[in-house]
């Protein structure tokens, strides 16, 4: 045999309430924890996190400085290589020019003899 559904077949339970603790010298910036060990641990964790962030910041600064110095050295090395390369090219082109002029003079000299 079917029975209709029943809603809340138990007596209502009261909501648990707690009376708040008020402190006369309350500071909203300060963390209040009645457990001293847990409060000390949280304080140490925060200090450790702050120190780690500072160390990471310093490491990033150092890495950027090293990268800048390496880039500067590479640019100087490349500039020296480029200067040497251009000097060699100019020397070769000058030599080719002298050879071409000598060839033209000799060609004119031979044409004049005929």
C-alpha positions in Angstrom: 0.0 0.0 0.0 1.3 3.5 -0.9 1.9 6.2 1.7 2.3 9.9 0.9 5.7 11.5 1.3 6.3 13.1 4.7 8.3 16.3 5.0 10.3 16.9 8.2 9.1 14.1 10.3 11.3 15.2 13.2 11.2 18.0 15.6 13.1 21.2 14.6 16.6 21.6 15.9 17.8 24.8 17.3 20.7 26.6 15.6 23.8 26.5 17.8 24.9 30.0 18.8 28.0 31.2 20.5 28.5 34.3 22.5 31.2 36.5 20.9 34.2 37.5 22.9 34.9 41.2 22.9 38.3 42.7 23.7 38.7 46.3 24.9 42.1 46.8 23.1 41.1 45.1 19.8 43.3 45.9 16.8 42.0 44.9 13.4 45.5 44.7 11.9 46.6 42.1 14.5 45.8 38.4 14.1 44.3 36.9 17.2 44.7 33.2 17.8 44.2 31.7 21.3 46.5 28.9 20.4 50.0 30.4 21.0 51.9 27.6 19.1 49.7 28.0 16.1 50.0 31.8 16.2 53.8 31.5 16.5 53.9 29.0 13.6 51.8 31.3 11.4 54.1 34.2 12.3 57.2 32.1 11.3 55.5 30.9 8.1 54.8 34.5 7.1 58.4 35.6 7.9 59.7 32.6 5.9 57.5 33.6 2.9 58.7 37.2 3.1 62.3 36.1 3.2 61.8 33.7 0.3 60.2 36.4 -1.8 63.1 38.7 -1.1 65.6 36.0 -2.0 63.7 35.3 -5.3 63.7 39.0 -6.1 67.5 39.2 -5.5 68.1 36.1 -7.7 66.0 37.6 -10.5 68.0 40.9 -10.2 71.3 39.0 -10.3 70.2 36.9 -13.3 69.1 40.0 -15.2 72.5 41.6 -14.4 74.4 38.6 -15.6 72.3 38.4 -18.8 72.9 42.1 -19.5 76.7 41.6 -19.0 76.8 38.5 -21.3 74.8 40.4 -24.0 77.2 43.4 -23.7 80.2 41.0 -24.1 78.6 39.3 -27.1 77.9 42.7 -28.7 81.5 43.8 -28.2 82.8 40.5 -29.6 80.5 40.7 -32.6 81.5 44.4 -33.2 85.2 43.4 -33.2 84.5 40.5 -35.6 82.5 42.9 -37.9 85.3 45.4 -37.9 87.9 42.7 -38.8 85.6 41.4 -41.5 85.0 44.8 -43.0 88.8 45.5 -43.0 89.5 42.2 -44.8 86.8 42.8 -47.4 88.1 46.4 -48.0 91.6 45.0 -48.4 90.5 42.3 -50.9 88.4 44.8 -52.9 91.4 47.2 -53.0 93.6 44.4 -54.3 91.0 43.5 -56.9 90.8 47.1 -58.0 94.6 47.3 -58.4 94.6 44.1 -60.3 91.8 45.3 -62.6 93.7 48.6 -63.3 96.9 46.8 -64.0 95.0 44.5 -66.4 93.5 47.5 -68.2 96.9 49.3 -68.5 98.5 46.1 -69.9 95.5 45.7 -72.3 95.9 49.3 -73.5 99.7 48.8 -73.8 99.3 45.7 -76.0 96.6 47.3 -78.2 99.0 50.3 -78.7 101.8 48.0 -79.9 99.9 46.4 -82.7 
